[in-house]
Amino acid sequence: MNRIAAIVGPTATGKSALAVELATALGGEIVSADSRQVYRYMDIGTAKPGADDRAKVPHHLIDIINPDEDFTLATYQELAFQAIGDIQRRGKLPLLVGGSGLYVRAVTGGLVIPRVAPDPELRRRLEDRAEHDGYQSLYNELIKVDPDAAGKIDPRNVRRVIRALEVCLTAGVPFSQLQRSSPKLSTLMIGLTTAREDLYRRIDARVDEMIQRGLVDEIRGLLDSGYSPELPAMSGLGYKQIVAYLKGETTINEAIQRIKYETHRFARSQYAWFRPKDANIHWFDIRNQPLEPIRRLITSSLR
């Protein structure tokens, strides 16, 4: 009863669409493991499942907070466990779906996450330091106070570096010591992948589609509604590049090309979380029509 299936892999590999087909075939429900889809009003840029898919299959942890509300990994983990437990009690199969590696690990690895409340003043000081002295300055401090955590965080991911420092300085305990793993769920890990050139082509096509569907208007609407471009929610791929365009700092074509480039880089980084050589992940090439083999695997493994 504590078993789940997780659909993971880099962005633009069709995880959401495949999950809907699997959930329909197997009587499942989807629990999002996407750090951006939790925000309301941010639909196009976060590639949320459409209304039709959400009508076919229940989706959990999508559209649960406003863009200016705090949302921590600990909060996500708690809500995900609640959703999974509810799905299981109703005799359904939970499908954990998303490319946010830390969110996936918080559920499948049962991370003991530090429940240290955000300190806005400390964060502001650290953000000011990062802007004035560069991100490497903060990262060097993290190396000194918690080298284990520093070794697992990209120095350019300023938000994560700041959060790790915030925990260290507030709790007086290294961030890494408060993130020990304590497995909670038996998880069948399914990874979707494709050749690098195909992945980049899919990413570029999706970015073009987002623009055609109205990404610029979506972001303009958020700004007009009073949501600051400095919010963490607005720092995601697509949003900050279009904000720069709307502020007159770049052209729309330059913004689109920057979104594509940064998404390529992000997709490469996702393989650090979901490694093709990881024996715990059953990898499927999306060019080989993997729906039926994956359905059989889930049926034989979890039923």
N, C-alpha and C positions, 0 to 999 in steps of 0.2 A: 504493500500500500504506500510505501514511501518512495517508489520509483518514479522517475520522470525521464523525459527525453529532451535533450537540448540541441537546437539547431544553431550552429555557430559558423563563423567564417568572415572574410572581409566584406566590406560594403559592396553593394551592387551585384551580389551573386544570387539574388532571388530568394533569400531566406524567408521573407514574409509571405510571398506567394506560395512557396512550397509548403510552408507551415499551414496555410489555410487549406490546401488540398489534403494534407495529412490529417489535420484535425477533422475535416469533413468525413474522410474515409474511416477514421479510427475512433470517432466519438471523443475528440479532444477539445481542449480550450487553450488559448495562447496567453502566456505571460511574457510581456515585453521585457527584454534586457537591453534597452536602448536608453542612454542617459539624456537624450534630447526629446524623445517622444513623450516624456512625462509632462511637458509644458503645453498648456492650452494655447490656441491661436497660432501655433507654429507648426503648420501642417505640411506645406510643400517642401520647405527646406529640410525637414526631418524625415521625409519620405514615409510618413505615416500610412498605414493600411487605409484604403479607401472605405467609404461608407458601405459599399456593397460587401466587401470582405468582412467588415466588422458586423454586418447584419447576418452573414452566414455563420460566423463562428465568434463566440465571446472572446474579447480581448481584454486583458487586465493590465493595469499600470500604464495606461495611455491617457493623456488629458486629465491629470489629477491635480496639477498645481498651476498657478499663474506664473508668468515669466519672471516676476519680481519677488517670488517667494523662495526662501531657503529650502534646499533639498539635499540631504546628505546620503552618503552610501549606507549608513546605518539605517536611515529611514527607508531607503529602497529595500534593503535586506528584510526588514521587518514586514513590510507590505507584501513582498514577494512570497515569503513563507506563509503569510496569512492567505494569500490568493491560492497558492499551491495546495495548502491544507483543505481549503474549501472545495477546490476542484476534486480532490481525491475523495473527500467525504461524500460527494455526489456521484462517485463511481466513474468519473471521467479521467482522461489522461492529460496531465499537464505537459504542455510543450513550451519550454523556455526558449525564447527566440530573440537573437540580437547579436550585434557585433561589439558591444561595450564589454571588453574583456574583464574589467574589474567587477562589473555588475554580474556577469556570469559566474565568476569565481566566488563572489559573495554568497551566491546561492548554492552552487555545486560543491564548493569547498568549505562551506560553513564558516567563513572567516569570523573570528571574534573581532569585531570592529570597534574602535575607540568611540565611545559616546561622549565626546567632548563637544560642547556647544560652540557654535561659531562665535568668535570674538571680533566684531566689526572694526573696532579701533586698531587691534593688532593687525588684522588683515590689511587695513588701509595703510598702515606704516610699512608693511612688507611690500605691498603693491607699489608704494611710492619709491621704495628702495629699488625694486625691480626696474621701474621706469627710469630712475636716475642713474643707477649703477649697472644696470643690465641683469638679465636673468642668471648669469653665471655667478654673480655675487651671492644671491640667495642659495643657489645650489651648493656653492662652496661651504656656506654655513651649515647646510643640511649634512654635508659629508662629515663635518666635524662632530655634530651632535648625534647623528644617526646614519652611519655609513651603510648599514644594511638597507634602510629605506632608500637612500640615495642611489644605491646600485640597481634599484627596480623602477626608478622614475626617470623619464626623459627630462634632462635639464631644461628643455624648451617648454615643457608643460608647467607653466608658472603656477597655474591653479593648484596642481597636485603638490608642487614643491611648497607652496604657501600653506596648504592644509597640513602637510607633514610637519612643517615647522610650528604651525599653530598648536598641534597636538603636543609636540615635544615641549614647547615653552609653557603651555597651559597646564598640562598634566604632570610635567616633570618626569615623564617616562618616554623612552624612545618610541616613536610611531610604530616601528617594526615589531616591538615587543607586544604591542596591543593588537597586532594583526595575525596572531598565531592561527593556524588552520585547524579546524575541528570538523571533519566531514559529517554532514547531516543527512544527505540524501544519496540514494543509489541512482546514478545518472548514466543514461546511455547518451554519449556524446557523438553527434553527427556533424561533420564539417563539410561545407560546400566550398569548392575551389575551382579554379580554371587557370588557363595559361595567362601569363602576365599581360601579353598584348591584348588578349580577349578581355581581361579584367579592365584595362585602361579604356578600351573601346566602350565597354558597358558603362563605365563611370562617366565618360564624356557624353554619351547619349542621354544618360539620366540627368546630367546637369543641364543640357540643352532642353530637355523636356520640362524640368523645373522652371526654367526661364519662360518657356512658352505657356506654362500653366499659371504664371503670375507671381513668381517668387518676389519680384521687385515690389509689386503692389502689396504683397503680404507683409514685407518688411517695412514699407512705408506706412502701412496701417498700424503696425506695432509702435513705431516712433510717434505717429500722430496720436496714439492712445496714451502717450506719456511714458512708455517703457524706454528706459535709458539704454543707449548703445553700449554702455559700460557694464551692464548686467552680465553675470556669468552665462545666463541663457542665450545672450546675444553674441557670445564669443564663438559659437559653433561654426562649422564649415558652411559657407554660403552666406550666413548672416553678416559676419563682420566684413566680408568683401563687398557685399551689396551696400552696407552702411557706408563704406568708403566711397562708393559711387554716388550715393545719394547726398553725401557731404561735399561732392565736387572734387574729391581727392584723386579720382581715377575715372577712366571711361568705362562704359558698360562692357565693351569687348575685353578690356584689360581685366575687369573684375571677373568675368566669366572664365577667362583663361587662368586666373589665379585660383579660382574655385577648383577647376579641374586639376591643376598642378598639386594643390594642397590635399585634394582628395586622393590622388595617386599616392602621395606620401603617407597619408593616413592609412590607406589600405595596406601598404607595406608594413607599417607598424603593427597592424592587427595580427600579422603572422607571428609577432613576438608573443602574443597571448595564445594564439591557436596555431601551434607549430605543425607543419605537415608530417614531421617525423614522430609526433606524439602518439604513442601506441594506444592511448586511451581515447583517441578520436578516430571514428570511422569516417574516412574521407571519401567524398564522391565528387567527380568532375561533372560540373553542370552541363557540359557539352554532350554528355552521354545519357541524357534523359533519366535522371536517377530516382524519380518518384517511386516507381514500383519496387526497385531494390531496397530503397529506404523503408518503404511500408512493410515489406517482408521482414526486414531486420528488426524493426520495432515490434512487430507482431510476435516474432520468435523470441525476442529478448525480454520483453516486458509483460507479455500476456501469460 
